[in-house]
Amino acid sequence: MSVAGTYEVTIKTPIGPQTGTMTVVPDGSTFTGQFTSPMGDASIEDGAVAGDTLTWKVSLTKPMPIALTCTATVSGDAIQGSVNAGAFGSMALEGTRKG
């Protein structure tokens, strides 16, 4: 199954669960997309696809400027992985594909 789609995701942060929508648009071994949350929108940077595994970066400006490095595996309609927030450590990411 393709990794393409729109996912409803939750990131378990130190300040509580943060929810959002992530779009994945693959193009061979790379992908582009968008992460949308109540904190705002951010473009996916350096998206890479290796089988069912995705790696990417997101630069946020709210609630403070921070660069996130993310890895996740897609299994059917589920996505599960981690978000590394530098000094804030690693946080779990999980979600499901919409539609």
MOPAC internal coordinates of N, CA, C and O (Angstrom, degrees):
PM7 1SCF
backbone

  N    0.0000 0     0.00 0     0.00 0    0    0    0
  C    1.4596 1     0.00 0     0.00 0    1    0    0
  C    1.5282 1   109.12 1     0.00 0    2    1    0
  O    1.2310 1   120.40 1   -37.27 1    3    2    1
  N    1.2838 1   116.85 1   142.73 1    3    2    1
  C    1.4594 1   122.61 1   179.28 1    5    3    2
  C    1.5283 1   111.37 1   -69.61 1    6    5    3
  O    1.2310 1   120.80 1   -27.33 1    7    6    5
  N    1.3356 1   116.07 1   152.67 1    7    6    5
  C    1.4603 1   121.16 1   175.85 1    9    7    6
  C    1.5264 1   111.28 1   -83.95 1   10    9    7
  O    1.2310 1   119.89 1   173.70 1   11   10    9
  N    1.3288 1   117.82 1    -6.30 1   11   10    9
  C    1.4696 1   122.17 1  -177.39 1   13   11   10
  C    1.5207 1   110.61 1   -62.56 1   14   13   11
  O    1.2310 1   121.35 1   -34.11 1   15   14   13
  N    1.3241 1   115.02 1   145.89 1   15   14   13
  C    1.4492 1   119.16 1   173.31 1   17   15   14
  C    1.5065 1   112.91 1   148.07 1   18   17   15
  O    1.2310 1   121.98 1     5.37 1   19   18   17
  N    1.3139 1   113.81 1  -174.63 1   19   18   17
  C    1.4566 1   122.59 1   176.02 1   21   19   18
  C    1.5173 1   107.28 1  -115.43 1   22   21   19
  O    1.2310 1   120.93 1   -52.07 1   23   22   21
  N    1.3133 1   115.82 1   127.93 1   23   22   21
  C    1.4624 1   122.32 1  -175.49 1   25   23   22
  C    1.5286 1   110.31 1  -117.11 1   26   25   23
  O    1.2310 1   120.91 1   -43.07 1   27   26   25
  N    1.3183 1   115.86 1   136.93 1   27   26   25
  C    1.4637 1   121.86 1   168.58 1   29   27   26
  C    1.5247 1   105.00 1   -88.99 1   30   29   27
  O    1.2310 1   119.93 1   -62.71 1   31   30   29
  N    1.3260 1   117.73 1   117.29 1   31   30   29
  C    1.4588 1   120.62 1  -174.80 1   33   31   30
  C    1.5257 1   111.86 1  -121.83 1   34   33   31
  O    1.2310 1   121.64 1   -24.63 1   35   34   33
  N    1.3206 1   114.47 1   155.37 1   35   34   33
  C    1.4559 1   122.49 1   173.86 1   37   35   34
  C    1.5187 1   107.67 1  -128.32 1   38   37   35
  O    1.2310 1   121.11 1   -48.21 1   39   38   37
  N    1.3255 1   115.49 1   131.79 1   39   38   37
  C    1.4608 1   121.81 1   175.62 1   41   39   38
  C    1.5185 1   106.45 1  -111.72 1   42   41   39
  O    1.2310 1   120.57 1   -53.97 1   43   42   41
  N    1.3281 1   116.51 1   126.03 1   43   42   41
  C    1.4661 1   122.08 1  -178.27 1   45   43   42
  C    1.5223 1   108.90 1   -86.89 1   46   45   43
  O    1.2310 1   120.81 1   -86.91 1   47   46   45
  N    1.3500 1   116.05 1    93.09 1   47   46   45
  C    1.4591 1   121.93 1  -175.52 1   49   47   46
  C    1.5318 1   110.84 1   -95.18 1   50   49   47
  O    1.2310 1   120.07 1   -13.62 1   51   50   49
  N    1.3398 1   117.47 1   166.38 1   51   50   49
  C    1.4665 1   120.70 1   177.22 1   53   51   50
  C    1.5353 1   112.94 1   -61.74 1   54   53   51
  O    1.2310 1   119.91 1   158.47 1   55   54   53
  N    1.3459 1   117.78 1   -21.53 1   55   54   53
  C    1.4670 1   120.14 1   179.61 1   57   55   54
  C    1.5253 1   111.91 1  -100.15 1   58   57   55
  O    1.2310 1   121.09 1  -164.99 1   59   58   57
  N    1.3378 1   115.53 1    15.01 1   59   58   57
  C    1.4599 1   120.76 1   178.66 1   61   59   58
  C    1.5160 1   111.68 1   109.97 1   62   61   59
  O    1.2310 1   120.77 1   -10.84 1   63   62   61
  N    1.3296 1   116.13 1   169.16 1   63   62   61
  C    1.4651 1   120.45 1  -178.29 1   65   63   62
  C    1.5289 1   111.33 1   -63.78 1   66   65   63
  O    1.2310 1   121.19 1   -44.97 1   67   66   65
  N    1.3356 1   115.33 1   135.03 1   67   66   65
  C    1.4568 1   121.97 1   176.78 1   69   67   66
  C    1.5330 1   107.30 1  -116.65 1   70   69   67
  O    1.2310 1   120.67 1   -54.13 1   71   70   69
  N    1.3214 1   116.33 1   125.87 1   71   70   69
  C    1.4595 1   120.06 1  -177.53 1   73   71   70
  C    1.5191 1   110.60 1  -106.56 1   74   73   71
  O    1.2310 1   121.50 1   -22.99 1   75   74   73
  N    1.3255 1   114.74 1   157.01 1   75   74   73
  C    1.4541 1   120.20 1   178.30 1   77   75   74
  C    1.5075 1   110.82 1  -171.38 1   78   77   75
  O    1.2310 1   121.73 1     1.79 1   79   78   77
  N    1.3236 1   114.29 1  -178.21 1   79   78   77
  C    1.4577 1   122.14 1   178.23 1   81   79   78
  C    1.5174 1   107.82 1  -120.67 1   82   81   79
  O    1.2310 1   121.15 1   -46.62 1   83   82   81
  N    1.3355 1   115.40 1   133.38 1   83   82   81
  C    1.4587 1   121.31 1  -179.74 1   85   83   82
  C    1.5211 1   108.92 1  -122.43 1   86   85   83
  O    1.2310 1   120.47 1   -52.76 1   87   86   85
  N    1.3292 1   116.70 1   127.24 1   87   86   85
  C    1.4585 1   120.47 1   175.09 1   89   87   86
  C    1.5180 1   109.20 1  -102.47 1   90   89   87
  O    1.2310 1   121.08 1   -39.07 1   91   90   89
  N    1.3270 1   115.55 1   140.93 1   91   90   89
  C    1.4571 1   122.38 1   179.31 1   93   91   90
  C    1.5233 1   107.71 1  -125.82 1   94   93   91
  O    1.2310 1   120.96 1   -61.62 1   95   94   93
  N    1.3389 1   115.77 1   118.38 1   95   94   93
  C    1.4608 1   122.22 1   179.00 1   97   95   94
  C    1.5317 1   107.37 1  -120.49 1   98   97   95
  O    1.2310 1   120.29 1   -86.07 1   99   98   97
  N    1.3565 1   117.04 1    93.93 1   99   98   97
  C    1.4593 1   119.51 1  -176.53 1  101   99   98
  C    1.5266 1   112.88 1   -75.03 1  102  101   99
  O    1.2310 1   121.83 1   -28.17 1  103  102  101
  N    1.3282 1   114.11 1   151.83 1  103  102  101
  C    1.4647 1   122.60 1   174.37 1  105  103  102
  C    1.5261 1   106.52 1  -144.76 1  106  105  103
  O    1.2310 1   120.77 1   -95.07 1  107  106  105
  N    1.3309 1   116.13 1    84.93 1  107  106  105
  C    1.4596 1   120.31 1  -175.44 1  109  107  106
  C    1.5151 1   110.59 1    70.18 1  110  109  107
  O    1.2310 1   120.69 1    58.03 1  111  110  109
  N    1.3301 1   116.29 1  -121.97 1  111  110  109
  C    1.4633 1   120.73 1  -177.73 1  113  111  110
  C    1.5234 1   113.27 1   -92.85 1  114  113  111
  O    1.2310 1   120.17 1  -171.19 1  115  114  113
  N    1.3301 1   117.28 1     8.81 1  115  114  113
  C    1.4623 1   121.23 1   176.90 1  117  115  114
  C    1.5202 1   109.49 1  -125.28 1  118  117  115
  O    1.2310 1   120.77 1   -11.64 1  119  118  117
  N    1.3293 1   116.14 1   168.36 1  119  118  117
  C    1.4562 1   119.88 1   172.43 1  121  119  118
  C    1.5158 1   110.07 1  -151.09 1  122  121  119
  O    1.2310 1   121.54 1   -25.29 1  123  122  121
  N    1.3156 1   114.66 1   154.71 1  123  122  121
  C    1.4598 1   122.61 1   173.23 1  125  123  122
  C    1.5122 1   106.88 1  -118.46 1  126  125  123
  O    1.2310 1   120.98 1    -8.33 1  127  126  125
  N    1.3088 1   115.73 1   171.67 1  127  126  125
  C    1.4481 1   119.32 1   178.57 1  129  127  126
  C    1.5049 1   112.12 1   167.15 1  130  129  127
  O    1.2310 1   121.59 1    11.10 1  131  130  129
  N    1.3150 1   114.55 1  -168.90 1  131  130  129
  C    1.4522 1   122.53 1  -174.57 1  133  131  130
  C    1.5149 1   108.81 1  -142.24 1  134  133  131
  O    1.2310 1   120.39 1   -35.68 1  135  134  133
  N    1.3196 1   116.86 1   144.32 1  135  134  133
  C    1.4536 1   122.14 1   171.37 1  137  135  134
  C    1.5234 1   106.69 1  -115.73 1  138  137  135
  O    1.2310 1   120.76 1   -56.81 1  139  138  137
  N    1.3257 1   116.16 1   123.19 1  139  138  137
  C    1.4618 1   122.10 1  -178.10 1  141  139  138
  C    1.5210 1   108.73 1  -120.47 1  142  141  139
  O    1.2310 1   120.58 1   -50.98 1  143  142  141
  N    1.3335 1   116.50 1   129.02 1  143  142  141
  C    1.4661 1   121.37 1   179.31 1  145  143  142
  C    1.5212 1   108.91 1  -145.51 1  146  145  143
  O    1.2310 1   120.16 1    -6.75 1  147  146  145
  N    1.3333 1   117.29 1   173.25 1  147  146  145
  C    1.4602 1   119.47 1   176.20 1  149  147  146
  C    1.5368 1   112.75 1   -59.16 1  150  149  147
  O    1.2310 1   120.32 1   159.05 1  151  150  149
  N    1.3395 1   116.99 1   -20.95 1  151  150  149
  C    1.4625 1   121.20 1   178.89 1  153  151  150
  C    1.5260 1   111.86 1   -80.99 1  154  153  151
  O    1.2310 1   120.25 1   168.74 1  155  154  153
  N    1.3396 1   117.13 1   -11.26 1  155  154  153
  C    1.4605 1   120.47 1  -179.83 1  157  155  154
  C    1.5131 1   111.81 1   131.47 1  158  157  155
  O    1.2310 1   121.06 1     7.85 1  159  158  157
  N    1.3162 1   115.59 1  -172.15 1  159  158  157
  C    1.4627 1   122.94 1  -178.33 1  161  159  158
  C    1.5227 1   109.73 1  -110.60 1  162  161  159
  O    1.2310 1   121.23 1   -32.68 1  163  162  161
  N    1.3358 1   115.26 1   147.32 1  163  162  161
  C    1.4610 1   120.37 1   176.48 1  165  163  162
  C    1.5225 1   108.66 1  -145.57 1  166  165  163
  O    1.2310 1   120.84 1   -41.39 1  167  166  165
  N    1.3249 1   115.99 1   138.61 1  167  166  165
  C    1.4589 1   120.97 1   176.70 1  169  167  166
  C    1.5178 1   110.19 1   -79.30 1  170  169  167
  O    1.2310 1   121.13 1   -36.37 1  171  170  169
  N    1.3169 1   115.45 1   143.63 1  171  170  169
  C    1.4607 1   121.09 1   174.40 1  173  171  170
  C    1.5204 1   107.66 1   -75.93 1  174  173  171
  O    1.2310 1   121.03 1   -45.63 1  175  174  173
  N    1.3280 1   115.64 1   134.37 1  175  174  173
  C    1.4648 1   122.47 1  -179.37 1  177  175  174
  C    1.5263 1   109.23 1  -116.97 1  178  177  175
  O    1.2310 1   120.06 1   -32.57 1  179  178  177
  N    1.3061 1   117.50 1   147.43 1  179  178  177
  C    1.4668 1   123.55 1   174.59 1  181  179  178
  C    1.5262 1   112.80 1    53.30 1  182  181  179
  O    1.2310 1   120.11 1  -141.69 1  183  182  181
  N    1.3249 1   117.40 1    38.31 1  183  182  181
  C    1.4605 1   121.18 1  -179.64 1  185  183  182
  C    1.5230 1   111.24 1   -68.33 1  186  185  183
  O    1.2310 1   120.75 1   -49.63 1  187  186  185
  N    1.3339 1   116.17 1   130.37 1  187  186  185
  C    1.4624 1   121.72 1   178.62 1  189  187  186
  C    1.5239 1   109.53 1  -130.85 1  190  189  187
  O    1.2310 1   121.09 1   -36.00 1  191  190  189
  N    1.3300 1   115.51 1   144.00 1  191  190  189
  C    1.4572 1   123.10 1   179.09 1  193  191  190
  C    1.5189 1   108.24 1  -120.19 1  194  193  191
  O    1.2310 1   120.63 1   -52.17 1  195  194  193
  N    1.3387 1   116.40 1   127.83 1  195  194  193
  C    1.4632 1   122.23 1   174.12 1  197  195  194
  C    1.5214 1   106.48 1  -133.07 1  198  197  195
  O    1.2310 1   120.65 1   -85.71 1  199  198  197
  N    1.3353 1   116.37 1    94.29 1  199  198  197
  C    1.4656 1   120.23 1  -175.57 1  201  199  198
  C    1.5128 1   110.29 1    68.20 1  202  201  199
  O    1.2310 1   120.52 1    64.14 1  203  202  201
  N    1.3325 1   116.60 1  -115.86 1  203  202  201
  C    1.4604 1   120.86 1   178.91 1  205  203  202
  C    1.5246 1   112.52 1  -104.54 1  206  205  203
  O    1.2310 1   120.62 1  -167.14 1  207  206  205
  N    1.3574 1   116.42 1    12.86 1  207  206  205
  C    1.4640 1   121.56 1  -179.04 1  209  207  206
  C    1.5232 1   110.50 1  -107.02 1  210  209  207
  O    1.2310 1   121.39 1   -46.44 1  211  210  209
  N    1.3288 1   114.94 1   133.56 1  211  210  209
  C    1.4649 1   122.67 1   178.35 1  213  211  210
  C    1.5222 1   109.17 1  -113.89 1  214  213  211
  O    1.2310 1   120.40 1   -39.25 1  215  214  213
  N    1.3329 1   116.83 1   140.75 1  215  214  213
  C    1.4588 1   122.01 1   169.67 1  217  215  214
  C    1.5175 1   107.34 1  -131.26 1  218  217  215
  O    1.2310 1   120.61 1   -37.62 1  219  218  217
  N    1.3379 1   116.43 1   142.38 1  219  218  217
  C    1.4601 1   120.29 1  -178.72 1  221  219  218
  C    1.5181 1   110.38 1  -164.01 1  222  221  219
  O    1.2310 1   121.73 1    -8.44 1  223  222  221
  N    1.3220 1   114.29 1   171.56 1  223  222  221
  C    1.4649 1   122.37 1   176.56 1  225  223  222
  C    1.5184 1   108.20 1  -126.73 1  226  225  223
  O    1.2310 1   121.40 1   -28.66 1  227  226  225
  N    1.3301 1   114.92 1   151.34 1  227  226  225
  C    1.4628 1   122.15 1   175.18 1  229  227  226
  C    1.5205 1   107.16 1  -138.33 1  230  229  227
  O    1.2310 1   120.30 1   -46.18 1  231  230  229
  N    1.3187 1   117.03 1   133.82 1  231  230  229
  C    1.4639 1   122.11 1   175.44 1  233  231  230
  C    1.5220 1   108.38 1  -106.82 1  234  233  231
  O    1.2310 1   120.77 1   -63.72 1  235  234  233
  N    1.3292 1   116.14 1   116.28 1  235  234  233
  C    1.4674 1   121.11 1   179.98 1  237  235  234
  C    1.5136 1   110.33 1  -102.01 1  238  237  235
  O    1.2310 1   120.79 1   -26.27 1  239  238  237
  N    1.3268 1   116.10 1   153.73 1  239  238  237
  C    1.4621 1   120.99 1   176.18 1  241  239  238
  C    1.5310 1   111.87 1  -115.47 1  242  241  239
  O    1.2310 1   120.44 1   164.26 1  243  242  241
  N    1.3617 1   116.76 1   -15.74 1  243  242  241
  C    1.4589 1   120.82 1   179.88 1  245  243  242
  C    1.5158 1   109.27 1  -125.52 1  246  245  243
  O    1.2310 1   117.65 1   -36.09 1  247  246  245
  N    1.2626 1   122.08 1   143.91 1  247  246  245
  C    1.4668 1   127.32 1    -1.60 1  249  247  246
  C    1.5191 1   112.91 1   -72.58 1  250  249  247
  O    1.2310 1   121.00 1   171.09 1  251  250  249
  N    1.3677 1   115.68 1    -8.91 1  251  250  249
  C    1.4557 1   121.21 1   176.21 1  253  251  250
  C    1.5262 1   107.70 1  -155.56 1  254  253  251
  O    1.2310 1   119.70 1   -22.37 1  255  254  253
  N    1.3285 1   118.18 1   157.63 1  255  254  253
  C    1.4624 1   119.39 1   178.03 1  257  255  254
  C    1.5304 1   110.64 1   -64.77 1  258  257  255
  O    1.2310 1   120.82 1   -52.37 1  259  258  257
  N    1.3310 1   116.03 1   127.63 1  259  258  257
  C    1.4572 1   120.60 1   179.22 1  261  259  258
  C    1.5234 1   109.13 1  -157.45 1  262  261  259
  O    1.2310 1   121.09 1   -37.01 1  263  262  261
  N    1.3285 1   115.52 1   142.99 1  263  262  261
  C    1.4608 1   121.82 1   176.53 1  265  263  262
  C    1.5248 1   108.32 1  -102.84 1  266  265  263
  O    1.2310 1   120.38 1   -51.73 1  267  266  265
  N    1.3170 1   116.88 1   128.27 1  267  266  265
  C    1.4493 1   122.85 1  -179.68 1  269  267  266
  C    1.5303 1   109.25 1  -110.07 1  270  269  267
  O    1.2310 1   120.35 1   -41.01 1  271  270  269
  N    1.3147 1   116.94 1   138.99 1  271  270  269
  C    1.4561 1   123.51 1   174.78 1  273  271  270
  C    1.5232 1   106.67 1  -115.24 1  274  273  271
  O    1.2310 1   120.28 1   -55.43 1  275  274  273
  N    1.3248 1   117.06 1   124.57 1  275  274  273
  C    1.4612 1   121.31 1  -169.80 1  277  275  274
  C    1.5227 1   112.13 1  -125.36 1  278  277  275
  O    1.2310 1   121.22 1   -31.81 1  279  278  277
  N    1.3332 1   115.27 1   148.19 1  279  278  277
  C    1.4604 1   123.81 1   174.59 1  281  279  278
  C    1.5128 1   107.45 1  -140.26 1  282  281  279
  O    1.2310 1   120.25 1   -44.33 1  283  282  281
  N    1.3289 1   117.13 1   135.67 1  283  282  281
  C    1.4618 1   120.36 1   178.19 1  285  283  282
  C    1.5157 1   110.11 1  -151.61 1  286  285  283
  O    1.2310 1   121.66 1   -24.91 1  287  286  285
  N    1.3181 1   114.43 1   155.09 1  287  286  285
  C    1.4563 1   122.08 1   176.52 1  289  287  286
  C    1.5171 1   108.96 1  -116.21 1  290  289  287
  O    1.2310 1   120.99 1   -45.35 1  291  290  289
  N    1.3227 1   115.72 1   134.65 1  291  290  289
  C    1.4682 1   121.70 1   176.99 1  293  291  290
  C    1.5215 1   107.82 1   -99.36 1  294  293  291
  O    1.2310 1   120.98 1   -51.56 1  295  294  293
  N    1.3316 1   115.73 1   128.44 1  295  294  293
  C    1.4599 1   122.30 1   177.55 1  297  295  294
  C    1.5220 1   107.51 1  -132.43 1  298  297  295
  O    1.2310 1   120.48 1   -75.42 1  299  298  297
  N    1.3296 1   116.68 1   104.58 1  299  298  297
  C    1.4624 1   119.71 1  -173.59 1  301  299  298
  C    1.5104 1   109.02 1    65.50 1  302  301  299
  O    1.2310 1   120.23 1    58.75 1  303  302  301
  N    1.3341 1   117.16 1  -121.25 1  303  302  301
  C    1.4653 1   121.16 1   177.91 1  305  303  302
  C    1.5208 1   112.51 1  -101.14 1  306  305  303
  O    1.2310 1   119.88 1  -172.58 1  307  306  305
  N    1.3333 1   117.83 1     7.42 1  307  306  305
  C    1.4676 1   121.78 1  -179.46 1  309  307  306
  C    1.5219 1   110.55 1  -100.09 1  310  309  307
  O    1.2310 1   121.11 1   -33.56 1  311  310  309
  N    1.3330 1   115.48 1   146.44 1  311  310  309
  C    1.4640 1   121.69 1   173.44 1  313  311  310
  C    1.5157 1   106.61 1  -129.01 1  314  313  311
  O    1.2310 1   121.08 1   -43.86 1  315  314  313
  N    1.3428 1   115.54 1   136.14 1  315  314  313
  C    1.4560 1   120.11 1  -177.80 1  317  315  314
  C    1.5144 1   108.56 1  -148.30 1  318  317  315
  O    1.2310 1   120.74 1   -42.64 1  319  318  317
  N    1.3345 1   116.20 1   137.36 1  319  318  317
  C    1.4465 1   119.08 1  -179.54 1  321  319  318
  C    1.5039 1   112.19 1  -176.60 1  322  321  319
  O    1.2310 1   121.21 1    30.92 1  323  322  321
  N    1.3436 1   115.30 1  -149.08 1  323  322  321
  C    1.4527 1   120.19 1  -177.77 1  325  323  322
  C    1.5250 1   110.66 1  -142.94 1  326  325  323
  O    1.2310 1   122.13 1   -24.40 1  327  326  325
  N    1.3145 1   113.53 1   155.60 1  327  326  325
  C    1.4594 1   122.72 1   178.06 1  329  327  326
  C    1.5198 1   107.01 1  -123.32 1  330  329  327
  O    1.2310 1   120.26 1   -58.85 1  331  330  329
  N    1.3268 1   117.11 1   121.15 1  331  330  329
  C    1.4510 1   120.65 1   178.01 1  333  331  330
  C    1.5199 1   108.32 1   -97.30 1  334  333  331
  O    1.2310 1   121.29 1   -57.51 1  335  334  333
  N    1.3369 1   115.14 1   122.49 1  335  334  333
  C    1.4662 1   121.30 1  -177.50 1  337  335  334
  C    1.5194 1   111.57 1  -112.54 1  338  337  335
  O    1.2310 1   120.53 1  -140.39 1  339  338  337
  N    1.3262 1   116.58 1    39.61 1  339  338  337
  C    1.4597 1   120.90 1   176.90 1  341  339  338
  C    1.5148 1   112.42 1    60.17 1  342  341  339
  O    1.2310 1   120.22 1    57.27 1  343  342  341
  N    1.3248 1   117.18 1  -122.73 1  343  342  341
  C    1.4636 1   122.44 1  -177.71 1  345  343  342
  C    1.5266 1   112.99 1   -61.89 1  346  345  343
  O    1.2310 1   120.41 1   160.99 1  347  346  345
  N    1.3420 1   116.83 1   -19.01 1  347  346  345
  C    1.4613 1   120.33 1   179.83 1  349  347  346
  C    1.5269 1   112.21 1   -85.91 1  350  349  347
  O    1.2310 1   120.31 1   176.43 1  351  350  349
  N    1.3255 1   117.02 1    -3.57 1  351  350  349
  C    1.4563 1   121.47 1   175.64 1  353  351  350
  C    1.5132 1   114.15 1    84.67 1  354  353  351
  O    1.2310 1   122.00 1    13.29 1  355  354  353
  N    1.3244 1   113.78 1  -166.71 1  355  354  353
  C    1.4607 1   122.07 1  -177.08 1  357  355  354
  C    1.5262 1   109.99 1  -100.81 1  358  357  355
  O    1.2310 1   121.07 1   -38.66 1  359  358  357
  N    1.3316 1   115.55 1   141.34 1  359  358  357
  C    1.4673 1   121.78 1  -177.92 1  361  359  358
  C    1.5230 1   108.91 1  -130.10 1  362  361  359
  O    1.2310 1   120.53 1   -34.30 1  363  362  361
  N    1.3167 1   116.59 1   145.70 1  363  362  361
  C    1.4647 1   121.43 1   179.69 1  365  363  362
  C    1.5250 1   110.89 1   -74.48 1  366  365  363
  O    1.2310 1   121.13 1   -37.02 1  367  366  365
  N    1.3281 1   115.44 1   142.98 1  367  366  365
  C    1.4590 1   123.74 1   174.82 1  369  367  366
  C    1.5227 1   107.30 1  -124.26 1  370  369  367
  O    1.2310 1   120.46 1   -46.73 1  371  370  369
  N    1.3298 1   116.73 1   133.27 1  371  370  369
  C    1.4548 1   119.90 1   175.08 1  373  371  370
  C    1.5152 1   109.15 1  -149.18 1  374  373  371
  O    1.2310 1   120.81 1   -23.73 1  375  374  373
  N    1.3173 1   116.05 1   156.27 1  375  374  373
  C    1.4519 1   119.50 1   179.49 1  377  375  374
  C    1.5111 1   112.46 1  -179.46 1  378  377  375
  O    1.2310 1   121.70 1     4.74 1  379  378  377
  N    1.3338 1   114.35 1  -175.26 1  379  378  377
  C    1.4587 1   121.58 1   179.72 1  381  379  378
  C    1.5180 1   109.93 1  -136.83 1  382  381  379
  O    1.2310 1   122.06 1   -30.01 1  383  382  381
  N    1.3329 1   113.66 1   149.99 1  383  382  381
  C    1.4565 1   121.09 1   177.73 1  385  383  382
  C    1.5185 1   109.11 1   -72.52 1  386  385  383
  O    1.2310 1   120.64 1   -43.66 1  387  386  385
  N    1.3151 1   116.39 1   136.34 1  387  386  385
  C    1.4723 1   121.90 1   176.97 1  389  387  386
  C    1.5259 1   109.53 1   -83.72 1  390  389  387
  O    1.2310 1   121.54 1   -35.19 1  391  390  389
  N    1.3304 1   114.67 1   144.81 1  391  390  389
  C    1.4623 1   120.73 1   173.46 1  393  391  390
  C    1.4571 1   112.94 1    68.63 1  394  393  391
  O    1.2310 1   120.10 1   180.00 1  395  394  393

